[in-house]
Amino acid sequence: MTERIVVVGAAVLHDGCLLAARRSAPAELAGRWELPGGKVEPGESPEQALVRELREELGVGAEPVGRVPGEFPLRSPYVLQVWTARLVGGSPAPEALQDHDALRWLTPDEVWDVDWLDQDVAAVRAVERRAWGSGAPAA
């Protein structure tokens, strides 16, 4: 049996908006949007990985708020777990520092205006239900 590798995704919420990050690499994912995050390293909890990944990828301090129910399959052996997160007071504005070339704060009405990675769609729907109590399918 292959060991499962957990990837954490951050549903960063601020002023009623969700932060989306546009991939710049690898080439097959470039130009599509995702929840920022990355792999949990050995000896690290998912929450610690979330904080580290947001610092590395976006240059921000953040804290996990709560786990979004569910686990979302990625390419085997990877699975995505998502946490809502908030920026830590005094943290600079997020910047696209690593693996991304753009960031966008999406209102509930704009959340489906970006081309989400296929593997993030179910996670974004779960975040939408948790954050805003909605979850209508993407048009």
C-alpha positions as CSV (number, residue, x, y, z in Angstrom):
1,M,0.0,0.0,0.0
2,T,1.3,3.4,-0.9
3,E,1.7,5.9,1.9
4,R,-0.6,8.9,1.5
5,I,1.0,12.3,1.3
6,V,-1.0,15.2,2.7
7,V,-1.1,18.5,0.9
8,V,-2.6,21.4,2.8
9,G,-4.6,24.2,1.2
10,A,-5.3,27.5,2.8
11,A,-8.7,29.2,2.5
12,V,-7.4,32.6,3.6
13,L,-10.4,34.7,4.4
14,H,-10.2,38.5,5.0
15,D,-13.0,41.1,4.9
16,G,-15.5,38.6,3.5
17,C,-13.2,37.6,0.6
18,L,-11.3,34.4,-0.3
19,L,-7.7,34.6,-1.5
20,A,-6.9,32.7,-4.7
21,A,-3.4,32.2,-6.2
22,R,-2.7,31.8,-9.9
23,R,-0.1,29.1,-10.6
24,S,3.0,30.0,-12.6
25,A,4.6,26.5,-12.5
26,P,4.7,23.7,-13.4
27,A,3.8,24.4,-17.0
28,E,0.7,22.1,-17.1
29,L,-0.8,24.1,-14.2
30,A,0.3,27.6,-15.1
31,G,-2.5,30.2,-15.5
32,R,-5.0,28.3,-13.3
33,W,-6.0,29.2,-9.8
34,E,-5.7,27.4,-6.5
35,L,-5.9,27.7,-2.8
36,P,-2.3,28.4,-1.7
37,G,-0.5,25.7,0.3
38,G,1.7,22.7,-0.2
39,K,3.0,19.3,1.1
40,V,3.2,18.5,4.8
41,E,6.9,17.8,5.6
42,P,8.0,14.9,7.8
43,G,7.6,15.8,11.5
44,E,5.3,18.7,10.7
45,S,1.6,18.9,11.6
46,P,-0.8,20.0,8.8
47,E,-1.4,23.3,10.7
48,Q,2.4,23.9,10.9
49,A,2.7,23.2,7.2
50,L,-0.1,25.7,6.4
51,V,1.7,28.5,8.3
52,R,5.1,27.6,6.7
53,E,3.7,27.4,3.2
54,L,1.9,30.8,3.5
55,R,5.0,32.4,4.8
56,E,7.1,30.9,1.9
57,E,4.6,31.4,-0.9
58,L,3.0,34.6,0.0
59,G,5.3,36.3,2.6
60,V,2.5,36.5,5.2
61,G,2.0,35.4,8.8
62,A,-1.2,33.4,9.2
63,E,-3.0,31.2,11.6
64,P,-5.2,28.2,10.9
65,V,-8.8,28.8,12.1
66,G,-10.5,25.5,11.3
67,R,-10.4,22.4,9.1
68,V,-12.8,22.3,6.2
69,P,-14.7,19.0,6.3
70,G,-13.5,16.4,3.8
71,E,-10.4,15.3,2.1
72,F,-10.0,15.9,-1.6
73,P,-8.1,13.4,-3.8
74,L,-5.2,14.7,-5.9
75,R,-2.9,12.6,-8.0
76,S,-2.1,9.4,-6.1
77,P,-0.6,9.3,-3.4
78,Y,-1.5,12.9,-2.6
79,V,-4.7,14.1,-0.8
80,L,-5.7,17.7,-0.1
81,Q,-6.8,18.9,3.3
82,V,-8.1,22.5,3.6
83,W,-8.1,24.8,6.6
84,T,-9.6,28.2,6.8
85,A,-7.0,30.7,7.9
86,R,-6.6,34.3,8.8
87,L,-3.8,36.7,8.4
88,V,-1.9,37.6,11.6
89,G,-2.3,41.2,12.7
90,G,0.5,43.4,11.3
91,S,1.3,40.9,8.5
92,P,2.1,42.6,5.2
93,A,-0.2,42.2,2.2
94,P,0.2,38.8,0.5
95,E,2.5,38.7,-2.5
96,A,3.0,36.1,-5.2
97,L,6.5,35.0,-4.2
98,Q,6.8,31.3,-5.1
99,D,5.0,29.2,-7.7
100,H,2.4,31.9,-8.4
101,D,2.3,35.0,-10.6
102,A,-0.9,36.7,-9.3
103,L,-3.2,36.8,-6.3
104,R,-6.9,37.8,-6.1
105,W,-9.3,38.5,-3.3
106,L,-12.6,37.0,-4.4
107,T,-16.0,38.1,-3.0
108,P,-18.7,35.4,-2.8
109,D,-20.1,36.7,-6.1
110,E,-16.6,36.4,-7.8
111,V,-15.4,33.0,-6.5
112,W,-16.2,31.2,-9.8
113,D,-14.8,34.0,-12.0
114,V,-11.4,32.3,-12.0
115,D,-10.3,29.1,-13.6
116,W,-9.7,26.9,-10.6
117,L,-7.5,23.8,-10.9
118,D,-9.8,20.8,-11.4
119,Q,-8.6,19.3,-8.1
120,D,-9.4,22.4,-6.1
121,V,-13.0,22.8,-7.3
122,A,-14.6,20.4,-4.7
123,A,-12.5,22.1,-2.0
124,V,-13.5,25.6,-3.0
125,R,-17.2,24.5,-2.9
126,A,-16.7,23.2,0.6
127,V,-15.0,26.5,1.6
128,E,-17.9,28.4,0.0
129,R,-20.4,26.4,2.1
130,R,-18.4,26.9,5.3
131,A,-17.5,30.6,4.8
132,W,-20.7,31.9,3.2
133,G,-23.3,29.2,3.6
134,S,-23.7,28.8,-0.1
135,G,-22.3,26.4,-2.6
136,A,-24.2,26.6,-5.9
137,P,-22.4,24.8,-8.6
138,A,-20.1,26.8,-10.8
139,A,-21.8,28.1,-13.9
